[in-house]
Amino acid sequence: MNNDKKPQNDAAAEAELKGVPEEFLDGGDCEAAGGEAGDSAVAEALEGLRNDLEAAKQDVLYAQAETQNVRRRMEKDVTDARNYAATGFARDILSVWDNLSRAVDAIPDSLREDDKMKGLVVGLEATQRELEKVFKQHGVERIAAVGLPLDPNQHQAMMEVPSADHEAGTVIQEMQSGWMIKDRLLRPAMVGVAKKPD
């Protein structure tokens, strides 16, 4: 019975030792042939394995860092796409806003008080307020301009106006409103800037 089990044990042992370098399998013979030569071969092999392990650890760390960077970039791209998806549409609809604002501003006071025209005036003003509300819902907001110092990141100076009442470089006139979408410039405000009189 012992003879039957012995070949199975040998096969199991051989399977476990499969892939182990030869110099480790015949450790007893190395010591018999010369202990120091066998020890140095084992030490070299161990050093090589340690170096391979260290290189593999570094590769894993680099791969993890790269994966994290890719994930962050993708999250930023998704956030930007969500935040700025309406940019093209908002830029196009600003001309509608401009025309509507001009129409409301051009209505004389006599027509505002006229009972026949009151409905039209109220409707235009309500449309303007609704459009402004929709802009705000999508993160599109008007840039403040008049009374502020010229900011080249938000204002585009179209002309200089001599003024003794205002400090030089102050925006005193807005020819076209400027707009932001979230924290990005959608359109700069076109403005007139005060300068000291000659």
C-alpha positions as CSV (number, residue, x, y, z in Angstrom):
1,M,0.0,0.0,0.0
2,N,2.8,2.4,0.8
3,N,4.3,1.7,-2.6
4,D,1.0,2.8,-4.3
5,K,0.9,6.1,-2.5
6,K,4.6,7.0,-3.1
7,P,4.2,7.6,-6.9
8,Q,1.2,9.9,-6.2
9,N,3.2,11.9,-3.6
10,D,6.2,12.2,-6.0
11,A,3.8,13.5,-8.8
12,A,2.3,16.0,-6.4
13,A,5.8,17.2,-5.3
14,E,6.9,17.5,-8.9
15,A,3.8,19.6,-9.7
16,E,4.6,22.0,-6.8
17,L,8.2,22.3,-7.9
18,K,7.4,23.0,-11.5
19,G,8.8,26.3,-12.6
20,V,11.4,26.5,-9.8
21,P,15.0,27.1,-11.2
22,E,17.2,24.0,-11.4
23,E,19.9,25.4,-9.0
24,F,17.3,25.4,-6.2
25,L,16.1,21.8,-6.9
26,D,19.5,20.3,-6.4
27,G,20.5,22.3,-3.3
28,G,22.1,19.3,-1.6
29,D,24.4,18.5,-4.6
30,C,25.6,22.2,-4.7
31,E,26.6,22.0,-1.0
32,A,28.3,18.7,-1.6
33,A,30.2,20.1,-4.6
34,G,31.2,23.3,-3.0
35,G,29.1,25.2,-0.4
36,E,30.3,28.8,-1.3
37,A,29.6,28.4,-5.0
38,G,26.1,27.2,-4.4
39,D,25.4,30.0,-1.8
40,S,26.6,32.7,-4.2
41,A,24.4,31.3,-7.0
42,V,21.4,31.3,-4.7
43,A,22.2,34.8,-3.5
44,E,22.5,36.1,-7.1
45,A,19.2,34.4,-8.0
46,L,17.5,35.9,-4.9
47,E,18.9,39.4,-5.7
48,G,17.6,39.1,-9.3
49,L,14.2,38.1,-8.0
50,R,14.2,41.0,-5.6
51,N,15.0,43.4,-8.4
52,D,12.3,41.9,-10.6
53,L,9.8,42.3,-7.7
54,E,10.8,45.9,-7.1
55,A,10.4,46.7,-10.8
56,A,7.0,45.0,-10.9
57,K,5.9,47.0,-7.8
58,Q,7.0,50.3,-9.6
59,D,5.1,49.3,-12.7
60,V,2.0,48.6,-10.7
61,L,2.3,52.0,-8.9
62,Y,2.8,53.8,-12.3
63,A,-0.2,52.0,-13.7
64,Q,-2.4,52.9,-10.7
65,A,-1.3,56.6,-11.0
66,E,-2.0,56.7,-14.7
67,T,-5.4,55.1,-14.2
68,Q,-6.3,57.7,-11.5
69,N,-5.2,60.5,-13.9
70,V,-7.3,59.1,-16.7
71,R,-10.3,58.8,-14.3
72,R,-9.8,62.4,-13.2
73,R,-9.6,63.7,-16.7
74,M,-12.7,61.8,-17.7
75,E,-14.6,63.2,-14.7
76,K,-13.5,66.7,-15.6
77,D,-14.5,66.2,-19.3
78,V,-18.0,65.0,-18.2
79,T,-18.4,67.9,-15.8
80,D,-17.3,70.4,-18.5
81,A,-19.6,68.8,-21.0
82,R,-22.5,69.1,-18.5
83,N,-21.7,72.7,-17.5
84,Y,-20.9,74.1,-20.9
85,A,-23.2,72.1,-23.2
86,A,-25.4,75.1,-23.8
87,T,-22.5,77.4,-24.8
88,G,-23.2,77.4,-28.6
89,F,-27.0,77.7,-28.1
90,A,-26.6,80.5,-25.5
91,R,-24.2,82.4,-27.8
92,D,-26.7,82.2,-30.6
93,I,-29.7,83.2,-28.5
94,L,-27.9,86.4,-27.2
95,S,-28.7,88.2,-30.5
96,V,-32.4,87.5,-29.8
97,W,-31.9,89.0,-26.3
98,D,-30.2,92.0,-27.8
99,N,-33.1,92.7,-30.2
100,L,-35.7,92.1,-27.6
101,S,-33.9,94.5,-25.2
102,R,-33.7,97.2,-28.0
103,A,-37.4,96.8,-28.7
104,V,-38.3,97.2,-25.0
105,D,-36.0,100.2,-24.6
106,A,-37.4,101.9,-27.7
107,I,-41.0,101.9,-26.4
108,P,-41.8,105.5,-25.7
109,D,-43.6,106.4,-22.4
110,S,-46.7,107.5,-24.3
111,L,-47.2,104.0,-25.7
112,R,-46.5,102.4,-22.3
113,E,-49.5,104.4,-20.9
114,D,-51.7,103.8,-23.9
115,D,-54.4,101.2,-23.0
116,K,-54.3,99.7,-26.5
117,M,-50.6,99.1,-26.4
118,K,-50.3,98.1,-22.7
119,G,-50.8,94.4,-23.4
120,L,-48.0,94.4,-26.1
121,V,-45.6,96.2,-23.8
122,V,-46.3,94.0,-20.8
123,G,-45.9,90.9,-23.1
124,L,-42.5,92.1,-24.4
125,E,-41.3,92.8,-20.9
126,A,-42.5,89.4,-19.6
127,T,-40.7,87.7,-22.5
128,Q,-37.5,89.5,-21.6
129,R,-37.8,88.5,-17.9
130,E,-38.6,84.9,-18.9
131,L,-35.5,84.8,-21.2
132,E,-33.3,86.1,-18.4
133,K,-34.7,83.5,-16.0
134,V,-33.9,80.7,-18.5
135,F,-30.4,82.1,-18.9
136,K,-29.9,82.0,-15.2
137,Q,-31.2,78.4,-14.9
138,H,-28.4,77.4,-17.3
139,G,-25.7,79.4,-15.6
140,V,-25.7,82.2,-18.2
141,E,-25.4,85.6,-16.4
142,R,-25.0,89.2,-17.5
143,I,-21.6,90.8,-16.8
144,A,-21.8,94.0,-14.7
145,A,-20.2,96.9,-16.5
146,V,-21.4,100.5,-16.0
147,G,-19.7,102.2,-13.0
148,L,-16.9,99.6,-12.7
149,P,-13.3,99.8,-13.7
150,L,-12.5,98.4,-17.1
151,D,-11.7,94.7,-16.9
152,P,-10.1,93.4,-20.1
153,N,-11.2,89.9,-19.2
154,Q,-14.9,90.9,-19.3
155,H,-15.1,94.2,-21.1
156,Q,-14.1,95.3,-24.6
157,A,-13.5,99.0,-24.8
158,M,-15.0,100.4,-28.0
159,M,-14.3,104.1,-27.3
160,E,-13.0,106.6,-24.8
161,V,-15.4,109.4,-23.6
162,P,-14.0,112.5,-22.0
163,S,-15.5,112.9,-18.6
164,A,-14.7,115.1,-15.6
165,D,-17.3,113.3,-13.4
166,H,-15.7,109.8,-13.6
167,E,-12.3,108.4,-12.9
168,A,-10.3,107.5,-16.0
169,G,-10.7,103.8,-17.0
170,T,-14.2,103.6,-15.5
171,V,-17.0,102.1,-17.7
172,I,-19.6,104.8,-18.3
173,Q,-21.5,103.4,-21.2
174,E,-22.6,99.9,-22.3
175,M,-23.2,99.4,-26.0
176,Q,-23.8,95.7,-25.9
177,S,-24.2,93.5,-22.8
178,G,-21.6,91.0,-21.9
179,W,-22.4,87.5,-20.6
180,M,-20.7,84.6,-18.7
181,I,-21.6,80.9,-18.7
182,K,-20.6,79.5,-15.3
183,D,-17.0,80.8,-15.0
184,R,-16.3,81.2,-18.7
185,L,-16.7,84.3,-20.8
186,L,-19.5,83.8,-23.3
187,R,-19.3,87.4,-24.8
188,P,-17.5,90.5,-23.5
189,A,-19.4,93.6,-22.8
190,M,-18.8,96.3,-25.4
191,V,-18.3,99.5,-23.5
192,G,-17.3,103.1,-23.5
193,V,-14.6,104.1,-21.0
194,A,-14.1,107.5,-19.3
195,K,-10.9,109.4,-19.9
196,K,-9.7,112.7,-18.5
197,P,-10.9,115.7,-20.6
198,D,-8.2,117.4,-22.7
